[in-house]
Amino acid sequence: RIRSKGKQDFLYGYFEARIRLPIGKGIWPAFWMMPTKSVYGSWPRSGEIDIMESIGKEHSTVHGTLHYSDDPSTGNHQYKTSHSNLWEHEKFSTDFHNFAVLKQPNSIAFYLDGSEYSKVTKKDVTH
């Protein structure tokens, strides 16, 4: 477990980690970002970016998710999620893979091994 809270703050940029995932029922490995200061309130009001989440029983699938609230007064949890798959019979536990997110002023893009597999824009999360 690596905990970086309070060590560095970033507004925009490309964030990447090279990870080999464990597998097994009941585990949920993840690589995520949360704000240092929850200026809009507690989770999910101030948001969370799950750069990579893996559900232990899904050996060949990873998820990228944005968590947010569409109503700061109620904290109504909303999310936009997408996933990426390896080729049939391949597993994320067999080798290391690069998981990344590119956070820009109007969009957040998710990457697996250098290839973008999803992008969420401001328009996608506002009403």
N, C-alpha and C positions, 0 to 999 in steps of 0.2 A: 504494500500500500504506500503510495506516495501522496503526501498532503502538502499542497503548495499555497494554501490560503495565507494571505498576508505577506507573501514573499515577492509577488509581482502582480501588477494589474495591467490588463490589455483591453483596449477598446475595439481595435480591428486587427486583423492579421491572419496568418496561416498557422494552424496549430496541428502538429502531427506527432504520433507515437508509433513505434514499431513494437508490435505485441504478438505473442503466441498465446492463444487462448486455452484455458483449461476446459475440459468438458465434463459433464456429469449432471445427473438429475439434481435439481434444487439449487444450483449455483447460478449467479447472474453477474458475470464480470462486466465492467463498464469503464469507460474513459469519458469523463464529462467535465463541464465547466459551469460554475455558478458565480454570481456576482460577489465581490468582496463585501459590499454594503447592499443590503436589501432595501433600497430607497423607495420601492413601491409597496413594501410589506413582505410578510413571510411567503414561503413557497406556496403557490406558483406565481404569485403576483410579480416578483422581480425576475422570474424566468430561470431556465436551466437549458443548457445545450448538451444533449447526450451525443457525443461525437461517435461513440460506438457502444452498443449494448448487445450482449449475447445471452440468449436464454439457453442454459446448459444442455437441454435436450435437442436444440436446433444446431447441429454440428456444422452446418454449411451456410448459415444465415446470420447476418448482423443487422442491427437497426440503428438508424440515426434519427433523433427526435428533438424537437423544440417543445418545451413546456412553457406555458404562459397563462395569463388570465386575461380574458376579454372584458372583464369588469373588475377593476381594482377595488371597488367598494365591497364586492362579495367574495373575491378570490376565486371565481368560477374557473376551474381547471380546464384548460384547452390544450391540445397538442397537435402537432403535425409530425407524422412519422413516415419513414420510408425504410426500405431494406435493400440489401445487396446479397447476392448468393454466389458461392463458388460453383465450379463445374460439378456435375454429378459425381458422387463418391469422394469428393475432396472435403477436407475438414479444416477448420481454422486452428485446430490443435496440432496439426501435422507440421506446420511451418510458421515462421514469423510473417506478419502482414503489416502494411502501413495504413493507419486509420487517421484521417485528417478532416479538418473543417476550415473553410475560408470564410471569415466573417468580414463583410464589407458594409458600408453604410445602409444599403438597401436590400441586402440579400445575405444568406448563409448557404454555402454549398458543402456537401458531404462527399468525401473521397475514400476510395478503397484502392490501395496500391497505385496511387497516382491518377486514377480515373474517377471523374465526377459521376456519382450515381443519383444525386438528388440536389435540388436547389429550392429554397423557400425564399420568397420575396416579401417585402413589407405588405404588399397588396394581398398576399396569401393569408396573412394573419390579422388584418384589420377589416372592420366591417363598414 
